[in-house]
Structures are given as C-alpha cells and as structure tokens.
C-alpha cells in the first residue's frame, strides 16, 4: 500500500499505536477517551487530570478516528479528552442515528454529561475540573450542558447556537433538518424551541464560558454568540468573547486556529487554577 | 461527506470493492457479487473515505488515531 504522507508522530508526546485509546460503548453511547501524555511532564500522584469533553458538529456527523492534532494539543498539556459520538452520530447503525430524532439538545447533552460522570465515578478525572467544548451543533450541545445540567465547571462554544428561536428564523435553508432534530417545525413547535434554547433559561446558568465566533459566519450568525455573551455577562458569570474577522463557519486561518486553541487553554487555566508551561496571550474575562 | 462521495466501485463485472463502517470503525472489503461473498481487505486505518476503484487498483483517503489522513493506493488480492 502506498500513501501520500509519511508524517510520523512523536510517541513521547502523542498517543502511539500501543496506547490504550479507548473507543467504546458505555451507557448506550460511543465515546473515545484519550488520557494525558507528555514525556516532559508527569501529573502529581495525588492529582487527577482535568477532563475536556468534546461534542462534534452536525449534529448527525461523527467525530473522526484519525490523528487529530487538536485533541493532542490538550492531551499533551495534561488534559484528558473524551470525544463523544453521542446518539445521532453516523457510523453506528440506523437505530443509533435515530436516537437523536426529535431529541436534539437532550440526547447529545446527556450523552456528554453521562460520559463525564462515568469517568468521575471511576476515579479517572477530577470532578472539579470538567469542561465541555464543541463547534456549531457541538457548541449548542455545550451551551445546553452548561445551562441545563450541573456537571461541568467551564465550557467553550465555538460558533454555537444559544437561541434556537432566532436561529430558525435566521437560517431558512436548514429548517427541515432542524425540525426533524428538534421534533417539530417552527412556529408550530415554538414551545420546544424555547425550552431547548440556553439563552432563554439563563437563570439556570452559573458556569463560566468562553465564546468564539467568525464574524462572516452565515450558518450560525454572530448574533448567537453576541447575545449569549451579553446575557452571561449581565449575570456576573465569568465569560470571554473572541470574535474573529475574516472567519466563517469553522476557522481556516492558521493564526486564528492557534489563537482560539491558546485562548481556550488560557481560559481553563484561569477557571481551574493551573499554571501554563508556555506563555499564552491572555484573554479578558468579563464578570 | 461532500460532492463526489463514493463508498464503492467495481473492479470487474463480478467484483465490488466497498467501504463500510461498523461500531465507528471503517472497513474495506471486496464483494464477490456472483457468489455473494464478502472478504475483508485488511488496512491499518479506522477511517476510509472517497473510495475509487480502477481494475485492480484501489484508491482512498485513510487515517487512524496514530496516522494523519492521507491518500492511499493499493492493489489488493481479490478472490
């Protein structure tokens, strides 16, 4: 077999083939767990690692099993990653994919929440340092988990949806797909859209968050992040908002991808109270 | 998946090469159409996409947790 890339990875930093990369089904959900790894650092014996739960976009896509340097960014910095293929993800059969029908904002959220709780109950991660992150639909799942469940201590939404009601009115092209995921069309099912919109339940939110947004995003427009930021800030919860000029739905420019990753790490270091090994440009937290 | 997605192709009139995904892991297989026999084509990859077949040559994108995504060409032994 011939391949176009002979890129090799450093097994002292990145996970190698012999590592236990857990890809399994627990609590009726498929998840991939990657533990922290870096040859230059060892966690303290009496300290469990922070956990970052990743929620993919779609919502009916799936997280990829190929080498993902974004995940390795976190594991090489001492943070365990749980990459969740929540109910509705493709690649596990029709019945599994259909678990999300009419349940978007519920099944995805609880599969992420239950994954974190499972690892806490097994003593594998620090229950006081649990974070959730995701882009697009994964950003929506993140905001739902932070608002409707009391498990995570921090979260990052990358161009996520905070208000389904305004989103469905701004985004005409995917209304049919949206109605299938939510379980009703708009405005007939307005009550469900409201019930599953984090910003409409801001009274339930008490968790710090960081928001990333491309200012040219036509899929999830900037008003989603902007209104979420304003609402969280008004409540006095630590929050940061990083808008990116020239970016659309998913960042493309290397400097912005790097900035977003570093800013998210900086945010967790502030919320969880750990020192960064390398200097990172600070992020302004509003409270 | 975008435009031009492909998960199978014919290597001959009696032989199909296909990608399927089970429990989140991709598999490459040949299918003897006449005898309805599926044979796994072993690869080290957990993700396979964009399959193209031309005679005995098979082309696809592939990657695994320890190998970055790349384009592959292979000449599997059918039968």
Contacts between the chains, C-beta under 8 A, distances in Angstrom:
chain1	res1	chain2	res2	distance
A	1	B	43	7.2
A	1	B	72	5.8
A	1	B	73	7.2
A	1	B	74	4.5
A	2	B	72	6.8
A	2	B	73	4.8
A	2	B	74	7.5
A	3	B	62	7.6
A	3	B	70	4.6
A	3	B	71	6.9
A	3	B	72	5.1
A	3	B	73	8.0
A	4	B	70	4.8
A	4	B	71	4.3
A	4	B	72	7.6
A	5	B	68	5.9
A	5	B	69	7.9
A	5	B	70	3.7
A	5	B	71	7.9
A	7	B	67	7.8
A	7	B	68	4.9
A	7	B	70	7.6
A	9	B	66	6.3
A	9	B	68	7.9
A	14	B	66	7.6
A	15	B	65	6.5
A	15	B	66	6.7
A	16	B	66	5.9
A	17	B	66	4.8
A	21	B	65	5.1
A	23	B	24	6.5
A	23	B	25	7.5
A	25	B	23	7.6
A	30	B	23	7.2
A	30	B	24	5.6
A	62	B	24	6.9
A	64	B	47	5.7
A	64	B	63	7.6
A	65	B	24	6.6
A	65	B	25	6.7
A	65	B	46	4.0
A	65	B	47	5.1
A	65	B	63	7.7
A	65	B	64	6.8
A	65	B	65	5.8
A	66	B	46	7.1
A	66	B	47	4.8
A	66	B	63	3.0
A	66	B	64	6.2
A	66	B	65	6.9
A	66	B	67	7.1
A	66	B	68	6.8
A	66	B	69	4.9
A	67	B	63	6.2
A	67	B	64	7.0
A	67	B	65	6.1
A	67	B	66	6.0
A	67	B	67	5.8
A	67	B	68	4.7
A	67	B	69	7.5
A	85	B	24	6.1
A	89	B	24	7.9
A	90	B	21	7.7
A	91	B	21	4.4
A	91	B	23	7.9
A	91	B	24	4.6
A	91	B	25	8.0
A	92	B	23	6.4
A	92	B	24	5.9
